[in-house]
Amino acid sequence: MKNLIKSRSQSGFSLVEVTLAVAIAALAIITLLGLLPQGLEMARKTSVMVNDSNILEQVTHDMENATFDMLPTQTLKKYYNDQGREVQQDAKDISYVVQIEPQTVVAIPQAEKTQPYMKRMLIKIATSNSASFVFGTNNTASYVVFNQLIVKTR
């Protein structure tokens, strides 16, 4: 009986062991919580990059499928929602504003000879819910710019 009482009093964890286990668990939880904001920011940036890529693909696809004479000759604005679908200027769910600027293509810079069968388009994509977003030199950090060459095929 004496051995039975002695073994019961020695079973279980000591206060030091419990304290160490709680400290290790707390350290792991604090580390994971510290990584949470970085993971959320990375997910947000990835989402914006994917939508920018989808919008760029749609815009260039539309221009490549249009006849060469129907390509824009002046600056054009388009609007997209958070799913990357084109919406009207007065829509409530605008998330992206796209500006398409036609540029002159110079085939040989030294000769300054323009290329009649190529058009360069500057495509600017801004993450903004305002249809009146202004693309300019003051806010270049708030949008991305892509150069796209459209070649006459028909």
N, C-alpha and C positions, 0 to 999 in steps of 0.2 A: 504494500500500500504506500509505503514511503517513496518507492521508486515512481509510482504512478503520479503522486502529487508533485514530485520533483520534475518530472518530464513535462507536466502541464504548465508549470510556472516558467519553464525555459522555452516553450513553443511560442511562435509569433515573431513579430519584427520589433526591433528596438527603436527607440526614438530617433537615434542617429540614422538608421537605415530608412525610416519613413521620411525624415527631413531631406536626405539625399535624393530619394526618389521624387519627391515633390519638386525639389530644386531642378532636377534634370527635366522633368515634364514642363515646368514653367519656362525654362530656357528654350525648349523646343517650340512651345506655343508662341513665345515672344518673337522668336526668329521667323516663324511662319507668318505671323501678323505683320512683321516688318516687310516681308516680301509681297504682301497683298497689294499695296498701292502701286508698286512697280509692275506687277502682273496686270493690273487693271489698266494702267497707262499704256502698256505694250499692246493689250487687246484693243484699246481705243485707236491707237496709231495703225495697227494692222487693219482694222475695219475701214479707216479712212483711206489707206493705201489700196485696199481691194476695191472700194467704191470708185476711187480715182481711176484705177485701171479699167474697171468696167465701163465707166463713162467715156474714157478716152477711146476704148475699143468701139463703143457705139457711134461716137462722133466720126471717127475715121472710117468706120464701115459705111456710114451714111454718105460720106463724101466720096468714097471710092466707088460706090454704087450709083452715084449721080453722074449724069453726063458732064463732061468737062466744062461746057458752057454754063451749066447750072450751079457751079461752085460759087460760094459767096465772093463778091468783089469788095464788100465793105464789112466792117466789124459787125459781128452777129453775136447775140447772147441767147443762151439756152438755160433752162432750169431743170433740176432733177431733185427727186425726193431721196430719202435716206436709203431706199432700196436700189437706187441707181436708175430709176425709171423717169423718163422725161415728163415734165408737168408744165402747165401754163404759167405765165408770169404772175397771174393773180391767185395762184393756188396757195393754200394755207400750209402745205407740207413741204415747202422748198427747203432743201438741205444743202444743195450745191448749186453754184452759179458758174456757168461756163461761158467764156468769151472766146470767139474764134476770129483771129485777125489774119487776113490774107497778106502775104508778103511777096515781093518780087524775087524770083529765083535767078541768080546769076550763075551761069555754068562755069565760066572762066573769069575769075575775079580781075585778072590783069586786063582783059579785053572789055570787061563790063558788058558782055553780050548776054542779054536775057534769054532764058530758055522758054520758048512758047508752049512746050508740052509738059511742063512741070509747074506746080504751084506749091509754095511753102505756106503752111498754115501754122500760126502760133496758137496753140490751144491752152488757155489758162483756166484752171479749175480751182475755185475757191470754196471752202467749207463755210457757207454762210446761209442763214435763213432769210436774208434780206434780198428782195428782188432788185433793190437799188444799190447793190454792192458796187463799189468803184474800184476798178483795177488801176493801179498806179504805182509810182515809185515810193510813195509814203508807206504803203502796207504790203511790200513784197513778201514778207514772211507769212502772210495769211493765205497765200495761194501758190500753186505749183504751175510751172510752164513747161509745155511739151512742144517740140518742133516736129512737124509731120510733113513729109513730101507726098504730094498727090500727083501721080503721073497719068497723062492722057492715054487711055486705052480704047476709048470709043468716042 
